[in-house]
Amino acid sequence: MTAPTSSSPSVPASERRISALVGAIAESATLAVDAKAKALKAAGRPVVGFGAGEPDFPTPDYIVDAAVAACREPGFHRYTPAGGLPELKAAIVAKTLRDSGLAVEPDRVLVTNGGKQAIHEAFAAILDPGDEVLVPAPYWTTYPESIKLAGGVPVAVVADETTGYLVSVEQLEAARTERTKVLVFVSPSNPTGAVYTRARTEAIGRWAVEHGLWVLTDEIYEHLVYDDTAFVSMPVVVPELADRCVIVNGVAKTYAMTGWRVGWVIGPRDVIKAATNLQSHATSNVCNVAQAAALAALTGDLTAVDTMKVAFDRRRRTIVRMLNEIPGVRCPEPKGAFYVYPSVKGVLGRRIRGARPSSSAELASLILDEVEVAVVPGEAFGTPGYLRLSYALGDDDLVEGIGRIARLLAEAE
């Protein structure tokens, strides 16, 4: 029997040091792996990190220049509206129409401290305790934790490599109960790179409308699609969903601005008003300098974005080929984002350098310890037996890192 912790409800209130709600939240596995890899690098170790979903490119110069100019603007040294700079909200409106064909108004936009705050505030605004949220798995680590923080109950709907990591309407319907309120829809996907077709996106959206469900759709990888794949925004192909749809997006991935922390929520006016009220108490306005940089990003052209996308596409092809050459590894070709999600079930249970990893978590640990390559195990994404690798790193590092893994796994007996 497990002893009560200092955050357990069974411990007297006066003795609880951490609340049960926050104490139950897991650390971000992707950030933890990235932190460990960076610490080893700082100690002089030749670590190759596939952990963080972070472009290796610098933020484009014209965006940085806008931020420098904003630093010298006295008006940005003061509080600004909690919901975002009016000029940035207008740019988000224009960008959304340009990129997805969805027409919205500025009062349906909230600028947030990155995509994570956008997700947290969206769930906080629409969930009541006990509400269930369908989360297709593999899922990004933050979704279930944000749902739980808002009092909701995440319900995983699992897809695997045989379906390209895409869930079906039939799977969603099988998971739906009278407590179901929200569906999380992510395309392109983190961690798998899967992209839903227009037809399947529409079918899922119409299913949600039929059952009166909300949809939170994360569109942060919208520009990172490859081959003849097209990004589709669900409320565009299912307009009747618009009043029960919340869109999350940001500048982090598209413009190599992960550290600038600017995201946004688009949704019905009452939801945006509620989430803005929450933000007014939680953080007030997003950093004005970062907002000015985001404004420059959204109002500029997509030349720098296209350049990065060419590199990601090249790396995508290389990493898929190299992984599929490793016995026991099966890696579908992703159609978007900058991740691969190979199955390593064919490797588990085999002896490798005196160890016999029985889980992807144990295998990831072995890979880091033995060949100094950092990957994230599938347990972090709700599906053991897989690894997530980001290919948003230099070409030479990518080849070196996968080569080390291949040589290690070649020793499997």
KASUL-V576894 format. One record per run of one state. SS is the DSSP state (H for helix, E for strand, - for the rest). FROM is the first residue (numbers start at 1). TO is the last residue. If there is no record, write none. Layout:
SS_FROM_TO, SS_FROM_TO
This chain:
-_1_12, H_13_15, -_16_19, H_20_23, -_24_28, H_29_42, -_43_47, E_48_49, -_50_60, H_61_71, -_72_73, H_74_77, -_78_85, H_86_100, -_101_105, H_106_108, E_109_112, -_113_113, H_114_126, -_127_131, E_132_137, -_138_140, H_141_149, -_150_152, E_153_158, -_159_160, H_161_163, -_164_168, H_169_175, -_176_179, E_180_186, -_187_197, H_198_210, -_211_213, E_214_218, -_219_224, E_225_225, -_226_233, H_234_237, -_238_238, H_239_244, E_245_250, -_251_257, H_258_260, -_261_262, E_263_266, -_267_268, H_269_282, -_283_287, H_288_299, -_300_302, H_303_324, -_325_329, E_330_330, -_331_335, E_336_336, -_337_338, E_339_343, -_344_351, E_352_352, -_353_354, E_355_355, -_356_359, H_360_371, -_372_372, E_373_374, -_375_375, E_376_377, H_378_381, -_382_385, E_386_390, -_391_394, H_395_409, -_410_413
